[in-house]
Amino acid sequence: MKRARPHELRLIGGQFRRLRLPVADAPGLRPTPDRVRETLFNWLGQDLTGWRCLDAFAGSGALGFEAASRGAAEVSMLERDPALARSLRASQARLQAQAVRIETADALAWMAACAPARFELVLLDPPFDAGVLDAALAAAAPLVAEGGFVYAESAAPLAQWPPALSPWRESRAGRVHFRLLRRHG
C-alpha cells in the first residue's frame, strides 16, 4: 500500500476510493489518519446512501469527503479559515462531489442556528488545542436525528458528553482518541 505524501490525503472507500487530495499547510491542521477513517466507516457500515452529514470542523475535508464518497446525499462542510475553505472547494470541484456544500463559517455559531434533527451524522474533529470539543458536542447533540451519530476526535479520551447521546464505539490510534456516540429519544 502506497502512503499519502505529507501534504495530501488518500480517500479510502466508496466512489472516490484511492483518490488523493491536497492538504493545505496550515498551523494545527491535522487530517484524520487513514486507519481512524477506516475504523469509523466500518462502524457506520460503509454505505451512507441517503444520509445527511455535517463535517463541522472540516479542515482538510478528510471526513466529509469520505462521507460523500460513501453515498451521503448531503455533506455540509464548515471551515472558518477562508484559505482552507478555498482548498476544500477546489477538492470538491476536482471530485465533482455534488452532494458536498462548503461554507466559510464558525462551526459553533452555525450549529447554534441550525434546525434540530437535521443530520444522521455529525463529525467533530476540532483542532486539539482549541478547547471547543465540549461546546461542539453540546451544539451537535440536538442536530442529530434520533438513532443518528456524533463522531468526536480528541487528544485525550472523551470523558463526558450530552445526556441525549450514548457511547456507541470508541478506539484509539496513536495520539488520536475517537468515539462514536448515538442519539437516543
C-alpha positions in Angstrom: 0.0 0.0 0.0 1.4 3.3 -1.0 1.3 6.0 1.7 -0.1 9.5 1.1 2.6 12.2 0.8 2.8 14.7 3.8 0.6 17.3 2.2 -2.1 15.1 0.7 -4.7 12.6 1.9 -6.0 9.5 0.3 -9.7 8.7 0.3 -10.0 5.1 1.4 -13.5 4.0 0.4 -16.5 4.4 -1.8 -16.8 6.2 -5.1 -13.6 8.3 -4.7 -11.6 5.5 -3.3 -7.8 5.9 -3.7 -8.0 9.4 -5.0 -5.6 11.8 -3.4 -6.4 15.3 -2.3 -4.1 18.1 -1.4 -3.9 19.2 2.2 -3.0 22.9 2.8 -0.1 23.6 5.1 -1.8 25.4 7.9 -1.0 25.6 11.7 -2.9 23.0 13.7 -4.3 21.2 10.6 -4.3 17.5 11.3 -6.1 15.3 8.8 -7.8 12.3 10.4 -5.5 9.3 9.7 -6.5 6.6 7.2 -6.7 4.0 9.9 -9.1 6.1 12.0 -11.3 6.9 9.0 -11.4 3.2 8.0 -12.5 2.2 11.6 -15.1 4.9 11.7 -16.7 4.0 8.4 -16.5 0.3 9.3 -18.5 1.1 12.4 -21.1 3.1 10.3 -21.4 0.3 7.8 -19.6 1.7 4.7 -22.8 2.7 2.8 -24.2 6.1 3.8 -26.6 6.3 1.0 -29.2 9.0 1.7 -27.6 10.2 4.9 -27.3 13.9 5.7 -23.9 14.7 7.2 -22.2 17.7 8.8 -18.4 18.0 9.0 -18.3 20.8 11.5 -14.6 21.5 11.6 -13.7 20.4 8.0 -10.1 21.4 7.9 -8.6 19.1 5.3 -12.0 17.6 4.4 -10.9 14.1 5.1 -14.1 13.1 7.0 -16.6 15.0 4.9 -15.2 13.8 1.5 -15.2 10.2 2.9 -18.9 10.5 3.8 -19.7 11.9 0.3 -17.6 9.1 -1.3 -19.8 6.5 0.5 -23.1 7.9 -0.8 -24.2 10.6 1.6 -27.0 12.6 0.0 -25.8 15.8 1.6 -22.5 16.8 3.3 -22.2 20.2 4.8 -18.6 21.1 5.5 -17.8 24.1 7.7 -14.5 25.8 7.8 -13.8 29.2 9.3 -10.4 29.8 7.6 -11.0 31.2 4.2 -7.9 29.7 2.7 -8.8 26.2 3.9 -12.4 26.7 2.6 -11.0 27.6 -0.9 -8.9 24.5 -0.8 -11.9 22.4 0.1 -13.9 24.0 -2.8 -11.0 23.1 -5.2 -11.1 19.5 -4.0 -14.9 19.4 -4.3 -14.6 20.6 -7.9 -11.9 18.1 -8.7 -14.1 15.3 -7.3 -17.3 16.7 -8.8 -18.8 16.0 -5.4 -22.3 17.3 -6.0 -23.5 16.3 -2.5 -20.9 18.5 -0.8 -21.7 22.1 0.3 -18.8 24.1 1.8 -19.4 27.2 4.0 -16.9 29.6 5.4 -18.4 29.7 8.9 -17.7 29.4 12.6 -18.9 25.9 13.5 -20.2 26.7 16.9 -22.3 29.7 15.7 -23.5 27.8 12.7 -24.6 24.8 14.7 -26.4 27.1 17.2 -28.5 28.5 14.4 -29.2 25.1 12.6 -32.6 23.3 12.7 -32.8 20.4 15.1 -32.7 16.7 14.0 -31.2 17.8 10.6 -28.4 15.2 10.3 -27.8 11.4 10.6 -24.2 12.1 11.2 -22.2 15.0 12.7 -18.4 14.8 12.5 -16.5 16.7 15.1 -12.7 17.0 14.8 -11.8 20.4 16.0 -8.1 21.4 16.5 -7.0 19.6 19.6 -5.6 22.8 21.2 -8.8 24.9 20.6 -10.6 23.7 23.7 -14.0 23.6 21.9 -14.9 19.9 21.9 -17.3 20.0 24.8 -19.1 23.1 23.4 -19.2 21.4 20.0 -20.7 18.2 21.4 -23.4 20.3 23.2 -24.2 22.1 19.9 -24.2 19.0 17.8 -26.4 16.8 20.0 -29.7 18.5 19.0 -28.8 18.5 15.3 -28.7 14.7 15.1 -31.9 12.8 14.3 -33.0 10.0 16.7 -30.8 7.0 16.0 -28.1 9.2 14.3 -24.5 9.6 15.3 -22.0 12.1 16.5 -18.3 11.3 15.9 -15.8 13.0 18.2 -12.0 13.0 17.8 -9.6 14.3 20.5 -6.2 14.1 22.0 -7.5 12.6 25.2 -10.3 10.1 26.0 -13.7 11.6 25.9 -14.9 11.8 29.5 -18.3 13.5 29.1 -21.0 14.0 26.5 -24.5 15.5 26.4 -27.2 13.3 28.0 -29.1 12.9 24.7 -26.1 10.9 23.4 -24.9 7.5 24.4 -21.5 5.9 23.8 -21.6 3.5 20.8 -18.0 2.7 19.9 -14.6 4.0 20.8 -10.9 3.4 20.0 -7.5 5.0 19.8 -4.8 5.2 17.1 -1.6 6.7 18.3 -2.4 10.0 19.9 -5.9 10.2 18.4 -8.8 9.1 20.6 -12.1 8.8 18.8 -15.6 7.9 19.8 -18.9 7.4 18.1 -22.0 8.5 20.1 -25.6 7.7 19.2 -28.6 9.9 19.7 -31.5 8.4 21.7 -35.0 9.7 22.3 
